[in-house]
Amino acid sequence: MASDPVPLRVGITGHINLAPATERLVADALRVELRRISDRPVHGVTCLAGGADQIFARAVLATGGTYEVVLPAPDYRSVAIAPDSRAAFDELLQRATEIIHTGHVRSGTAAYVAANRELLRRIQRLVAVWDGEPGCHAAATDRTVDWARRRGIPTTILWPTGARRTPPTG
């Protein structure tokens, strides 16, 4: 009896502040992309940030896959997840097959960079929900895409027609 093939390990990077209509467009695009890059369910790797990361986790589940979460720091939920989004974050975190910690004590750019680099160490492919604009800090989407490309990790950029970002809150 042959064992099941090892699933393709796919990571996510992308924007947090997506307009509601964009979230639906991105969810559809992610499901299509996951089916395009693998003929079997994938194993995702995500930091579970709001926006693209959480949409990705749901798309992985919707296509029959599993995922693990790389948490930047123990305070990530209280620092980076909006209070009205914490229940969804908690539910997705509970569904993870594994939770990896970076070793950073506090959330911030250094912890986010460490999480992104750990994510890249764990994947075979990256999907980026990115509008192509440069970021404003060392852990921004463009930097993660650049690191992946430098490491030779195949990267797909998704920015559906009509997609838009919303201004950051707080």
DSSP file with accessible surface (Angstrom, degrees, kcal/mol):
  #  RESIDUE AA STRUCTURE BP1 BP2  ACC     N-H-->O    O-->H-N    N-H-->O    O-->H-N    TCO  KAPPA ALPHA  PHI   PSI    X-CA   Y-CA   Z-CA
    1    1 A M              0   0  240      0, 0.0     2,-0.1     0, 0.0     0, 0.0   0.000 360.0 360.0 360.0 121.5    0.0    0.0    0.0
    2    2 A A        -     0   0   94      1,-0.1     2,-0.1     3,-0.0     0, 0.0  -0.467 360.0-119.9 -76.3 145.2    1.6    3.3   -1.1
    3    3 A S        -     0   0  110     -2,-0.1    -1,-0.1     1,-0.1     3,-0.1  -0.463  37.8 -89.4 -80.4 159.0    1.7    6.2    1.2
    4    4 A D        -     0   0  146     -2,-0.1    -1,-0.1     1,-0.1     0, 0.0  -0.388  51.0-101.8 -64.5 142.4    0.0    9.5    0.4
    5    5 A P        -     0   0   89      0, 0.0    -1,-0.1     0, 0.0    -3,-0.0  -0.322  41.0 -99.9 -64.9 149.0    2.2   11.9   -1.5
    6    6 A V        -     0   0  112      1,-0.1     3,-0.1    -3,-0.1     2,-0.0  -0.524  44.2-115.4 -68.7 130.9    3.7   14.7    0.5
    7    7 A P        -     0   0   48      0, 0.0     2,-0.2     0, 0.0    35,-0.2  -0.354  29.1-100.9 -70.0 149.4    1.7   17.9    0.0
    8    8 A L        -     0   0   31     33,-0.3    35,-2.9    32,-0.2     2,-0.7  -0.484  35.2-130.6 -63.6 133.9    3.2   20.9   -1.6
    9    9 A R  E     -a   43   0A  66     -2,-0.2   115,-3.2    33,-0.2   116,-1.4  -0.834  30.9-177.5 -96.5 115.0    4.2   23.5    1.0
   10   10 A V  E     -ab  44 125A   0     33,-2.2    35,-2.0    -2,-0.7     2,-0.2  -0.949   8.3-159.9-121.0 128.9    2.9   26.9    0.1
   11   11 A G  E     -ab  45 126A   0    114,-2.8   116,-2.4    -2,-0.4     2,-0.4  -0.637   6.8-143.0-103.4 165.1    3.4   30.1    2.0
   12   12 A I  E     + b   0 127A   2     33,-1.4     2,-0.3    -2,-0.2    35,-0.3  -0.965  19.7 168.8-128.4 141.6    1.5   33.4    1.9
   13   13 A T  E     + b   0 128A   8    114,-1.9   116,-2.4    -2,-0.4     2,-0.3  -0.963  26.7 116.9-139.4 151.5    2.5   37.0    2.1
   14   14 A G  E     - b   0 129A  10     -2,-0.3    39,-0.2   114,-0.2   116,-0.2  -0.964  55.6 -43.3 168.1 177.8    0.2   39.9    1.4
   15   15 A H        -     0   0   12    114,-1.8    37,-2.6    -2,-0.3    38,-0.2  -0.307  28.8-159.8 -71.0 146.8   -1.6   43.0    2.3
   16   16 A I  S    S+     0   0   94     35,-0.2     2,-1.4     1,-0.2    -1,-0.1   0.862  79.4  64.9 -89.3 -45.5   -3.6   43.3    5.6
   17   17 A N        +     0   0   39    149,-0.1   149,-1.7    34,-0.1     2,-0.4  -0.645  66.6 159.3 -90.6  89.3   -5.9   46.2    4.7
   18   18 A L  B     -F  165   0B   8     -2,-1.4   147,-0.2   147,-0.3    33,-0.1  -0.904  43.4-113.8-111.2 138.5   -8.1   44.9    1.9
   19   19 A A     >  -     0   0    1    145,-2.1     4,-2.2    -2,-0.4     3,-0.4  -0.336  34.6-110.4 -62.0 149.8  -11.5   46.3    1.0
   20   20 A P  H  > S+     0   0   83      0, 0.0     4,-1.4     0, 0.0     5,-0.1   0.894 120.3  49.2 -53.0 -43.0  -14.4   43.9    1.7
   21   21 A A  H  > S+     0   0   52      1,-0.2     4,-1.9     2,-0.2     5,-0.1   0.869 109.3  54.0 -65.1 -33.1  -15.0   43.4   -2.0
   22   22 A T  H  > S+     0   0    2     -3,-0.4     4,-3.2     1,-0.2     5,-0.3   0.879 100.4  60.0 -68.2 -36.8  -11.3   42.7   -2.5
   23   23 A E  H  X S+     0   0   84     -4,-2.2     4,-2.4     1,-0.2    -1,-0.2   0.914 106.8  46.8 -57.6 -41.1  -11.4   40.1    0.2
   24   24 A R  H  X S+     0   0  157     -4,-1.4     4,-2.2     2,-0.2    -1,-0.2   0.919 112.8  48.9 -66.7 -43.0  -13.9   38.1   -1.9
   25   25 A L  H  X S+     0   0   63     -4,-1.9     4,-2.5     1,-0.2    -2,-0.2   0.917 113.1  47.7 -61.7 -43.5  -11.9   38.6   -5.1
   26   26 A V  H  X S+     0   0    1     -4,-3.2     4,-2.9     2,-0.2     5,-0.2   0.909 108.9  53.5 -66.2 -42.1   -8.7   37.4   -3.3
   27   27 A A  H  X S+     0   0   18     -4,-2.4     4,-2.2    -5,-0.3    -1,-0.2   0.941 111.9  45.3 -58.2 -46.6  -10.4   34.4   -1.8
   28   28 A D  H  X S+     0   0   84     -4,-2.2     4,-2.2     1,-0.2    -2,-0.2   0.933 113.9  49.0 -62.1 -45.4  -11.6   33.3   -5.2
   29   29 A A  H  X S+     0   0   24     -4,-2.5     4,-2.6     1,-0.2    -2,-0.2   0.886 110.3  51.3 -64.3 -38.2   -8.2   33.9   -6.7
   30   30 A L  H  X S+     0   0    1     -4,-2.9     4,-2.9     2,-0.2     5,-0.2   0.921 108.7  50.1 -65.7 -44.0   -6.4   32.0   -4.0
   31   31 A R  H  X S+     0   0   72     -4,-2.2     4,-1.9    -5,-0.2    -2,-0.2   0.931 113.1  47.2 -60.5 -43.1   -8.6   28.9   -4.4
   32   32 A V  H  X S+     0   0   96     -4,-2.2     4,-2.0     1,-0.2    -2,-0.2   0.932 113.5  48.3 -62.7 -46.0   -8.0   28.9   -8.1
   33   33 A E  H  X S+     0   0   12     -4,-2.6     4,-2.5     1,-0.2     5,-0.2   0.908 108.4  53.0 -64.1 -42.2   -4.2   29.3   -7.6
   34   34 A L  H  X S+     0   0    4     -4,-2.9     4,-0.9     1,-0.2    -1,-0.2   0.906 112.5  45.2 -61.3 -38.7   -4.0   26.6   -5.0
   35   35 A R  H  < S+     0   0  149     -4,-1.9    -1,-0.2    -5,-0.2    -2,-0.2   0.845 112.4  53.1 -71.7 -32.0   -5.8   24.2   -7.5
   36   36 A R  H  < S+     0   0  150     -4,-2.0    -2,-0.2     1,-0.2    -1,-0.2   0.905 111.0  43.9 -70.1 -40.6   -3.5   25.4  -10.3
   37   37 A I  H  < S+     0   0   28     -4,-2.5     2,-0.3     1,-0.2    -1,-0.2   0.646 121.4  30.9 -85.2 -12.4   -0.2   24.8   -8.6
   38   38 A S     <  -     0   0   13     -4,-0.9    -1,-0.2    -5,-0.2     4,-0.1  -0.989  55.9-151.0-148.6 137.4   -1.0   21.4   -7.1
   39   39 A D  S    S+     0   0  149     -2,-0.3    -4,-0.1     2,-0.1    -1,-0.1   0.354  90.8  44.7 -85.5   6.1   -3.2   18.5   -8.1
   40   40 A R  S    S-     0   0   91     -6,-0.2   -32,-0.2    -5,-0.0    25,-0.1  -0.933 107.6 -71.4-139.3 164.2   -3.7   17.6   -4.5
   41   41 A P        -     0   0   65      0, 0.0   -33,-0.3     0, 0.0     2,-0.2  -0.262  54.1-134.3 -57.2 144.5   -4.5   19.6   -1.3
   42   42 A V        -     0   0    2    -35,-0.2    24,-1.6    18,-0.1     2,-0.6  -0.494   5.4-125.3 -96.0 167.1   -1.6   21.8   -0.2
   43   43 A H  E     -ac   9  66A  15    -35,-2.9   -33,-2.2    22,-0.2    24,-0.3  -0.971  34.7-152.3-110.8 114.8    0.0   22.4    3.2
   44   44 A G  E     -ac  10  67A   0     22,-3.2    24,-2.3    -2,-0.6     2,-0.4  -0.489  11.7-155.6 -88.0 157.5    0.0   26.1    3.8
   45   45 A V  E     +ac  11  68A   0    -35,-2.0   -33,-1.4    22,-0.2     2,-0.3  -0.995  27.1 159.6-131.6 125.1    2.3   28.2    6.0
   46   46 A T  E     - c   0  69A   0     22,-2.0    24,-2.3    -2,-0.4   -33,-0.1  -0.979  48.0-142.2-145.2 152.7    1.0   31.5    7.3
   47   47 A C        -     0   0    7     -2,-0.3    22,-0.1   -35,-0.3    -1,-0.1   0.458  48.0-130.0 -90.6  -4.9    1.6   34.1   10.0
   48   48 A L        +     0   0    0      1,-0.1     3,-0.1     5,-0.1    45,-0.1   0.732  47.4 162.2  63.1  28.4   -2.2   34.4   10.2
   49   49 A A      > -     0   0   10      1,-0.1     5,-1.1    32,-0.0    -1,-0.1  -0.248  49.1 -85.0 -63.7 165.4   -2.2   38.2    9.9
   50   50 A G  T > 5S+     0   0   18     30,-0.3     3,-0.8     3,-0.2     2,-0.3  -0.138  99.3  18.0 -63.0 167.9   -5.4   39.9    9.0
   51   51 A G  T 3>5S+     0   0   10      1,-0.2     4,-2.3     2,-0.1     3,-0.4  -0.486 128.9  15.2  74.9-128.1   -6.3   40.2    5.3
   52   52 A A  H 3>5S+     0   0    0    -37,-2.6     4,-2.7    -2,-0.3    -1,-0.2   0.841 124.5  54.6 -55.4 -42.1   -4.4   38.0    2.9
   53   53 A D  H <>5S+     0   0   10     -3,-0.8     4,-2.2     1,-0.2    -1,-0.2   0.924 112.5  41.4 -62.3 -46.0   -3.0   35.5    5.5
   54   54 A Q  H  ><S+     0   0   11     -5,-1.1     4,-2.1    -3,-0.4    -1,-0.2   0.885 114.0  52.4 -72.0 -34.8   -6.4   34.7    7.0
   55   55 A I  H  X S+     0   0   15     -4,-2.3     4,-2.3     1,-0.2    -2,-0.2   0.921 109.6  51.4 -62.7 -41.4   -8.1   34.5    3.6
   56   56 A F  H  X S+     0   0    0     -4,-2.7     4,-2.9    -5,-0.3     5,-0.2   0.929 106.5  52.8 -59.9 -47.5   -5.3   32.1    2.5
   57   57 A A  H  X S+     0   0    0     -4,-2.2     4,-2.2     1,-0.2    -1,-0.2   0.927 111.5  46.5 -57.2 -43.5   -5.8   29.9    5.6
   58   58 A R  H  X S+     0   0  108     -4,-2.1     4,-2.7     1,-0.2    -1,-0.2   0.887 111.6  51.2 -66.4 -37.7   -9.5   29.6    4.7
   59   59 A A  H  X S+     0   0    1     -4,-2.3     4,-1.5     2,-0.2     6,-0.2   0.898 108.5  52.0 -66.2 -39.4   -8.8   28.9    1.1
   60   60 A V  H  <>S+     0   0    0     -4,-2.9     5,-3.0     1,-0.2     3,-0.4   0.946 112.8  44.9 -60.9 -46.6   -6.4   26.1    2.1
   61   61 A L  H ><5S+     0   0   42     -4,-2.2     3,-1.9     1,-0.2    -2,-0.2   0.920 110.0  55.2 -62.5 -42.1   -9.1   24.6    4.2
   62   62 A A  H 3<5S+     0   0   63     -4,-2.7    -1,-0.2     1,-0.3    -2,-0.2   0.769 108.2  49.2 -64.2 -25.3  -11.7   25.0    1.5
   63   63 A T  T 3<5S-     0   0   25     -4,-1.5    -1,-0.3    -3,-0.4    -2,-0.2   0.219 126.2 -99.3 -99.8  13.9   -9.5   23.1   -1.0
   64   64 A G  T < 5S+     0   0   55     -3,-1.9    -3,-0.2     1,-0.2    -2,-0.1   0.529  81.6 125.5  88.1   8.9   -8.9   20.3    1.5
   65   65 A G      < -     0   0    8     -5,-3.0     2,-0.3    -6,-0.2    -1,-0.2  -0.162  49.0-134.0 -93.8-174.4   -5.5   21.3    2.7
   66   66 A T  E     -c   43   0A  60    -24,-1.6   -22,-3.2    -2,-0.0     2,-0.3  -0.817  17.4-160.0-129.0 169.9   -3.9   22.0    6.1
   67   67 A Y  E     -c   44   0A   0     28,-0.3    30,-2.9    -2,-0.3    31,-0.5  -0.993  11.1-145.5-152.9 158.9   -1.7   24.8    7.4
   68   68 A E  E     -c   45   0A   3    -24,-2.3   -22,-2.0    -2,-0.3     2,-0.4  -0.855  20.8-133.5-119.0 160.7    0.8   25.7   10.1
   69   69 A V  E     -cd  46  99A   0     29,-2.5    31,-3.3    -2,-0.3     2,-0.7  -0.954   5.0-155.8-121.8 132.8    1.2   29.1   11.7
   70   70 A V  E     - d   0 100A   0    -24,-2.3    31,-0.2    -2,-0.4    49,-0.1  -0.937  18.1-158.0-103.2 110.7    4.4   31.0   12.3
   71   71 A L  E     - d   0 101A  17     29,-3.3    31,-1.5    -2,-0.7   -23,-0.1  -0.820  10.3-150.9 -93.2 126.8    3.7   33.5   15.2
   72   72 A P  S    S-     0   0    2      0, 0.0    32,-0.6     0, 0.0    -1,-0.1   0.867  74.2 -18.0 -62.3 -38.9    6.1   36.4   15.4
   73   73 A A    >   -     0   0    2     30,-0.1     3,-1.9    29,-0.1     4,-0.3  -0.981  68.1 -99.6-163.1 160.4    5.8   36.8   19.2
   74   74 A P  T 3  S+     0   0  100      0, 0.0     3,-0.4     0, 0.0     4,-0.2   0.806 120.8  52.3 -59.3 -29.3    3.5   35.8   22.1
   75   75 A D  T 3> S+     0   0   40     30,-0.5     4,-2.4     1,-0.2     3,-0.3   0.376  76.7 108.5 -88.1   6.7    1.8   39.2   22.1
   76   76 A Y  H <>>S+     0   0   12     -3,-1.9     4,-3.1     1,-0.2     5,-0.7   0.883  74.5  53.2 -52.5 -46.2    1.0   39.1   18.4
   77   77 A R  H  >5S+     0   0   94     -3,-0.4     4,-1.1    -4,-0.3    -1,-0.2   0.925 115.5  39.2 -58.1 -45.8   -2.8   38.5   18.9
   78   78 A S  H  45S+     0   0   71     -3,-0.3    -1,-0.2    -4,-0.2    -2,-0.2   0.817 124.4  38.7 -78.0 -27.1   -3.1   41.6   21.2
   79   79 A V  H  <5S+     0   0   82     -4,-2.4    -2,-0.2     1,-0.1    -3,-0.2   0.880 128.6  23.8 -88.9 -43.1   -0.8   43.8   19.2
   80   80 A A  H  <5S+     0   0   43     -4,-3.1     2,-0.6    -5,-0.3   -30,-0.3   0.616 104.6  76.9-106.2 -14.5   -1.5   43.0   15.6
   81   81 A I  S  <<S-     0   0    5     -4,-1.1     5,-0.1    -5,-0.7    -1,-0.1  -0.886  81.0-121.3-105.7 124.1   -5.0   41.6   15.4
   82   82 A A    >>  -     0   0   41     -2,-0.6     3,-2.3     1,-0.1     4,-0.6  -0.272  24.8-116.8 -59.8 143.8   -7.9   44.0   15.7
   83   83 A P  G >4 S+     0   0  100      0, 0.0     3,-1.1     0, 0.0     4,-0.4   0.874 115.7  52.7 -53.0 -38.2  -10.2   43.3   18.6
   84   84 A D  G 34 S+     0   0  144      1,-0.2     4,-0.2     2,-0.1    -2,-0.1   0.560 111.2  48.4 -77.7  -3.0  -13.2   42.6   16.3
   85   85 A S  G <> S+     0   0   45     -3,-2.3     4,-2.1     2,-0.1    -1,-0.2   0.394  83.6  92.5-110.6  -0.8  -11.1   40.1   14.4
   86   86 A R  H <X S+     0   0   58     -3,-1.1     4,-3.0    -4,-0.6     5,-0.2   0.845  80.7  55.6 -68.7 -33.6   -9.7   38.1   17.3
   87   87 A A  H  > S+     0   0   77     -4,-0.4     4,-2.4     2,-0.2    -1,-0.2   0.939 110.7  45.9 -64.0 -42.4  -12.4   35.5   17.4
   88   88 A A  H  > S+     0   0   33      2,-0.2     4,-2.5     1,-0.2     5,-0.2   0.913 113.1  50.5 -65.0 -41.9  -11.7   34.6   13.7
   89   89 A F  H  X S+     0   0    3     -4,-2.1     4,-2.9     2,-0.2    -2,-0.2   0.945 110.8  48.9 -58.7 -48.5   -7.9   34.6   14.4
   90   90 A D  H  X S+     0   0   49     -4,-3.0     4,-2.3     1,-0.2    -2,-0.2   0.905 110.7  50.3 -59.9 -42.8   -8.5   32.2   17.4
   91   91 A E  H  X S+     0   0   74     -4,-2.4     4,-1.0     1,-0.2    -1,-0.2   0.932 113.7  44.6 -63.5 -44.1  -10.6   29.9   15.4
   92   92 A L  H  < S+     0   0    1     -4,-2.5     4,-0.5     1,-0.2     3,-0.4   0.896 111.2  53.6 -68.2 -38.5   -8.0   29.7   12.6
   93   93 A L  H >< S+     0   0   34     -4,-2.9     3,-1.3     1,-0.2    -1,-0.2   0.913 105.6  54.2 -62.3 -40.0   -5.1   29.3   15.0
   94   94 A Q  H 3< S+     0   0  163     -4,-2.3    -1,-0.2     1,-0.3    -2,-0.2   0.787 104.9  55.1 -64.7 -25.8   -6.9   26.3   16.6
   95   95 A R  T 3< S+     0   0  136     -4,-1.0   -28,-0.3    -3,-0.4    -1,-0.3   0.530  83.3 112.0 -86.6  -5.6   -7.2   24.7   13.2
   96   96 A A    <   -     0   0   19     -3,-1.3   -28,-0.2    -4,-0.5     3,-0.1  -0.388  64.0-144.0 -67.3 144.8   -3.4   24.9   12.6
   97   97 A T  S    S+     0   0   83    -30,-2.9     2,-0.3     1,-0.3   -29,-0.2   0.715  85.2   7.1 -79.6 -21.5   -1.5   21.6   12.5
   98   98 A E        -     0   0   91    -31,-0.5   -29,-2.5     2,-0.0     2,-0.5  -0.979  62.4-148.0-157.6 148.0    1.5   23.3   14.1
   99   99 A I  E     -d   69   0A  71     -2,-0.3     2,-0.4   -31,-0.2   -29,-0.2  -0.992  17.1-164.8-122.9 123.3    2.3   26.6   15.7
  100  100 A I  E     -d   70   0A  15    -31,-3.3   -29,-3.3    -2,-0.5     2,-0.4  -0.890   4.8-152.7-109.4 137.7    5.9   27.8   15.4
  101  101 A H  E     -d   71   0A 114     -2,-0.4   -28,-0.1   -31,-0.2   -31,-0.0  -0.886  11.0-146.5-110.7 142.9    7.3   30.7   17.5
  102  102 A T        -     0   0   37    -31,-1.5     3,-0.1    -2,-0.4    -1,-0.1   0.663  41.3-115.3 -78.8 -19.9   10.2   32.9   16.3
  103  103 A G  S    S+     0   0   67      1,-0.4     2,-0.2     2,-0.0   -30,-0.1   0.267  72.8 132.5  98.0  -9.8   11.7   33.4   19.7
  104  104 A H        -     0   0   69    -32,-0.6    -1,-0.4     1,-0.1    -2,-0.1  -0.524  48.4-152.3 -74.2 143.1   11.0   37.1   19.8
  105  105 A V  S    S+     0   0  107     -2,-0.2   -30,-0.5   -32,-0.2     2,-0.4   0.837  75.9  35.1 -84.1 -36.0    9.3   38.3   23.0
  106  106 A R  S    S-     0   0  183    -32,-0.1     5,-0.3   -33,-0.1    -1,-0.2  -0.943  82.8-113.0-125.4 146.3    7.5   41.3   21.5
  107  107 A S        +     0   0   20     -2,-0.4     2,-0.3     4,-0.1     3,-0.1  -0.373  61.0 107.8 -69.8 150.7    5.8   42.0   18.2
  108  108 A G  S  > S-     0   0   27      1,-0.1     4,-2.6    -2,-0.1     3,-0.3  -0.904  83.5 -56.9 158.4 179.7    7.3   44.6   16.0
  109  109 A T  H  > S+     0   0   67     -2,-0.3     4,-2.9     1,-0.2     5,-0.2   0.891 129.8  51.7 -54.7 -45.1    9.3   44.8   12.7
  110  110 A A  H  > S+     0   0   64      1,-0.2     4,-2.3     2,-0.2    -1,-0.2   0.919 112.5  46.0 -60.7 -41.8   12.1   42.5   13.9
  111  111 A A  H  > S+     0   0    1     -3,-0.3     4,-2.4    -5,-0.3    -1,-0.2   0.889 113.1  50.2 -67.2 -38.0    9.7   39.8   15.0
  112  112 A Y  H  X S+     0   0   55     -4,-2.6     4,-2.5     2,-0.2    -2,-0.2   0.898 110.2  49.6 -68.6 -39.3    7.7   40.1   11.7
  113  113 A V  H  X S+     0   0   25     -4,-2.9     4,-2.6    -5,-0.2     5,-0.2   0.942 111.4  49.6 -62.4 -45.6   10.9   39.9    9.6
  114  114 A A  H  X S+     0   0   23     -4,-2.3     4,-2.4    -5,-0.2    -2,-0.2   0.909 111.1  49.7 -60.3 -41.2   11.9   36.7   11.6
  115  115 A A  H  X S+     0   0    0     -4,-2.4     4,-2.6     2,-0.2    -1,-0.2   0.920 110.8  49.1 -64.5 -43.7    8.5   35.2   11.0
  116  116 A N  H  X S+     0   0   19     -4,-2.5     4,-2.3     2,-0.2    -2,-0.2   0.914 112.3  48.1 -63.5 -40.0    8.6   35.9    7.3
  117  117 A R  H  X S+     0   0   97     -4,-2.6     4,-1.7     2,-0.2    -1,-0.2   0.894 111.6  49.7 -69.2 -37.1   12.1   34.4    7.0
  118  118 A E  H  X S+     0   0   40     -4,-2.4     4,-0.9    -5,-0.2    -2,-0.2   0.915 109.1  53.2 -64.8 -42.4   10.9   31.3    9.0
  119  119 A L  H >< S+     0   0    1     -4,-2.6     3,-1.2     1,-0.2     4,-0.3   0.945 107.9  50.5 -56.0 -47.3    7.9   31.0    6.7
  120  120 A L  H >< S+     0   0    4     -4,-2.3     3,-1.0     1,-0.3    -1,-0.2   0.843 105.1  57.0 -63.7 -31.9   10.3   31.1    3.7
  121  121 A R  H 3< S+     0   0  147     -4,-1.7    -1,-0.3     1,-0.2    -2,-0.2   0.741 108.3  49.0 -66.9 -22.1   12.4   28.3    5.2
  122  122 A R  T << S+     0   0   59     -3,-1.2     2,-0.3    -4,-0.9    -1,-0.2   0.369 101.1  75.8-100.6   1.3    9.3   26.1    5.4
  123  123 A I    <   -     0   0   16     -3,-1.0  -113,-0.2    -4,-0.3     3,-0.1  -0.775  50.2-162.2-120.7 163.7    7.9   26.4    1.9
  124  124 A Q  S    S+     0   0  100   -115,-3.2     2,-0.3     1,-0.3  -114,-0.2   0.511  87.4  22.9-107.9 -16.9    8.4   25.2   -1.7
  125  125 A R  E     -b   10   0A  52   -116,-1.4  -114,-2.8    28,-0.2     2,-0.4  -0.991  66.7-147.5-151.3 148.3    6.3   28.0   -3.2
  126  126 A L  E     -be  11 155A   0     28,-2.7    30,-2.4    -2,-0.3     2,-0.5  -0.961   2.5-163.0-123.4 139.3    5.0   31.5   -2.3
  127  127 A V  E     -be  12 156A   0   -116,-2.4  -114,-1.9    -2,-0.4     2,-0.5  -0.984  12.1-163.8-115.9 130.8    1.8   33.2   -3.1
  128  128 A A  E     -be  13 157A   0     28,-3.2    30,-3.5    -2,-0.5     2,-1.1  -0.970  16.2-156.4-119.8 122.8    1.8   37.0   -2.6
  129  129 A V  E     +be  14 158A   0   -116,-2.4  -114,-1.8    -2,-0.5     2,-0.4  -0.847  47.0 148.5 -92.6  96.4   -1.4   39.1   -2.5
  130  130 A W        -     0   0   35     28,-1.2    -2,-0.1    -2,-1.1  -116,-0.0  -0.997  54.0-152.0-144.9 133.2    0.3   42.2   -3.6
  131  131 A D        -     0   0   44     -2,-0.4    28,-0.1     2,-0.1    -1,-0.1   0.406  54.6-110.0 -84.6   1.7   -0.6   45.4   -5.5
  132  132 A G  S    S+     0   0   42      1,-0.3    -1,-0.0     0, 0.0    27,-0.0   0.379  75.6 131.9  88.5  -4.2    3.1   45.8   -6.6
  133  133 A E        -     0   0  116      1,-0.1    -1,-0.3     0, 0.0     9,-0.3  -0.561  63.3-106.1 -82.8 144.7    3.7   48.9   -4.5
  134  134 A P        -     0   0   93      0, 0.0    -1,-0.1     0, 0.0     2,-0.1  -0.355  36.5-124.2 -66.8 148.2    6.8   49.1   -2.3
  135  135 A G        -     0   0   29      2,-0.1     3,-0.0     1,-0.1     0, 0.0  -0.286   5.4-129.3 -86.2 177.2    6.3   48.7    1.4
  136  136 A C  S    S+     0   0  122     -2,-0.1     2,-0.3     3,-0.0    -1,-0.1   0.277  82.5  38.2-113.4   8.5    7.2   51.0    4.2
  137  137 A H  S >  S-     0   0   77    -28,-0.0     3,-1.8     1,-0.0     6,-0.2  -0.969  88.6 -97.4-153.4 168.6    9.1   48.6    6.6
  138  138 A A  T 3  S+     0   0   39     -2,-0.3    -3,-0.0     1,-0.3    -1,-0.0   0.642 119.2  51.1 -66.6 -15.4   11.5   45.6    6.5
  139  139 A A  T 3  S+     0   0   11      4,-0.1    -1,-0.3     5,-0.0     5,-0.1   0.256  82.9 128.9-105.0  13.1    8.7   43.1    6.9
  140  140 A A  S X> S-     0   0    9     -3,-1.8     4,-1.8     1,-0.1     3,-0.6  -0.187  73.9-104.8 -68.6 161.2    6.5   44.4    4.0
  141  141 A T  H 3> S+     0   0   14      1,-0.2     4,-2.6     2,-0.2     5,-0.2   0.875 118.1  56.6 -53.8 -44.6    5.1   42.2    1.3
  142  142 A D  H 3> S+     0   0   28     -9,-0.3     4,-2.3     1,-0.2    -1,-0.2   0.879 106.4  50.6 -60.4 -35.5    7.6   43.4   -1.3
  143  143 A R  H <> S+     0   0   93     -3,-0.6     4,-2.7    -6,-0.2    -1,-0.2   0.909 110.0  49.1 -69.1 -40.4   10.6   42.5    0.9
  144  144 A T  H  X S+     0   0    0     -4,-1.8     4,-2.5     2,-0.2    -2,-0.2   0.918 111.2  50.0 -65.8 -41.0    9.2   38.9    1.4
  145  145 A V  H  X S+     0   0    1     -4,-2.6     4,-2.6     2,-0.2    -2,-0.2   0.937 111.5  49.3 -60.2 -44.7    8.7   38.5   -2.3
  146  146 A D  H  X S+     0   0   63     -4,-2.3     4,-2.5    -5,-0.2    -2,-0.2   0.931 110.6  49.4 -61.9 -45.9   12.2   39.7   -2.9
  147  147 A W  H  X S+     0   0   33     -4,-2.7     4,-1.4     1,-0.2    -1,-0.2   0.911 111.7  49.9 -60.1 -42.6   13.7   37.3   -0.3
  148  148 A A  H  <>S+     0   0    0     -4,-2.5     5,-2.7     1,-0.2     3,-0.3   0.939 111.0  48.1 -61.9 -47.2   11.7   34.4   -1.9
  149  149 A R  H ><5S+     0   0  135     -4,-2.6     3,-1.4     1,-0.2    -1,-0.2   0.898 109.0  53.6 -62.0 -40.3   12.9   35.2   -5.4
  150  150 A R  H 3<5S+     0   0  186     -4,-2.5    -1,-0.2     1,-0.3    -2,-0.2   0.809 109.3  49.7 -63.4 -29.7   16.5   35.5   -4.2
  151  151 A R  T 3<5S-     0   0  110     -4,-1.4    -1,-0.3    -3,-0.3    -2,-0.2   0.406 118.8-112.8 -87.2  -0.8   16.2   32.0   -2.6
  152  152 A G  T < 5 +     0   0   61     -3,-1.4    -3,-0.2    -4,-0.3    -2,-0.1   0.703  62.8 153.9  77.9  19.9   14.7   30.6   -5.9
  153  153 A I      < -     0   0   20     -5,-2.7    -1,-0.3    -6,-0.2   -28,-0.2  -0.717  51.1-116.3 -82.9 119.9   11.3   30.0   -4.4
  154  154 A P        -     0   0   63      0, 0.0   -28,-2.7     0, 0.0     2,-0.4  -0.355  38.8-163.4 -56.6 132.8    8.7   30.1   -7.2
  155  155 A T  E     -e  126   0A  29    -30,-0.2     2,-0.5   -28,-0.0   -28,-0.2  -0.983  15.4-161.3-130.1 131.1    6.4   33.0   -6.4
  156  156 A T  E     -e  127   0A  21    -30,-2.4   -28,-3.2    -2,-0.4     2,-0.5  -0.948  11.3-150.1-109.5 129.2    2.9   33.9   -7.8
  157  157 A I  E     -e  128   0A  62     -2,-0.5     2,-0.5   -30,-0.2   -28,-0.2  -0.878  13.4-168.9 -98.1 126.3    1.7   37.5   -7.4
  158  158 A L  E     +e  129   0A  25    -30,-3.5   -28,-1.2    -2,-0.5  -128,-0.0  -0.972  25.2 146.9-116.6 123.5   -2.1   37.8   -7.1
  159  159 A W        -     0   0   72     -2,-0.5     3,-0.1   -30,-0.2     4,-0.1  -0.659  38.4-145.1-149.7  88.1   -3.9   41.1   -7.4
  160  160 A P    >   -     0   0   27      0, 0.0     3,-2.4     0, 0.0  -134,-0.1  -0.151  30.8 -88.7 -59.2 149.6   -7.3   40.6   -9.0
  161  161 A T  T 3  S+     0   0  144      1,-0.3     3,-0.1  -136,-0.1  -136,-0.0  -0.330 117.4  22.5 -54.6 131.0   -8.8   43.1  -11.3
  162  162 A G  T 3  S+     0   0   66      1,-0.3    -1,-0.3    -3,-0.1  -140,-0.1   0.360  90.5 141.3  89.5  -5.0  -10.7   45.6   -9.3
  163  163 A A    <   +     0   0   14     -3,-2.4     2,-0.3    -4,-0.1    -1,-0.3  -0.373  24.0 174.2 -71.2 146.9   -8.8   44.9   -6.1
  164  164 A R        -     0   0  151   -145,-0.1  -145,-2.1    -3,-0.1     2,-0.2  -0.992  25.7-127.6-151.3 156.1   -8.0   47.7   -3.7
  165  165 A R  B     -F   18   0B 101     -2,-0.3  -147,-0.3  -147,-0.2  -148,-0.0  -0.634  20.0-136.0 -96.9 158.5   -6.5   48.3   -0.3
  166  166 A T        -     0   0   41   -149,-1.7  -149,-0.1    -2,-0.2     3,-0.1  -0.784  36.8 -88.4-106.5 157.2   -8.1   50.4    2.4
  167  167 A P        -     0   0  105      0, 0.0    -1,-0.1     0, 0.0  -149,-0.0  -0.335  54.5 -95.5 -61.6 144.8   -6.2   52.9    4.5
  168  168 A P        -     0   0  105      0, 0.0     2,-0.4     0, 0.0    -3,-0.0  -0.298  39.0-132.4 -59.0 147.0   -4.5   51.4    7.6
  169  169 A T              0   0  116      1,-0.2    -3,-0.0    -3,-0.1  -152,-0.0  -0.850 360.0 360.0-103.9 141.8   -6.5   51.7   10.8
  170  170 A G              0   0  131     -2,-0.4    -1,-0.2     0, 0.0     0, 0.0   0.961 360.0 360.0  47.4 360.0   -5.1   52.9   14.0
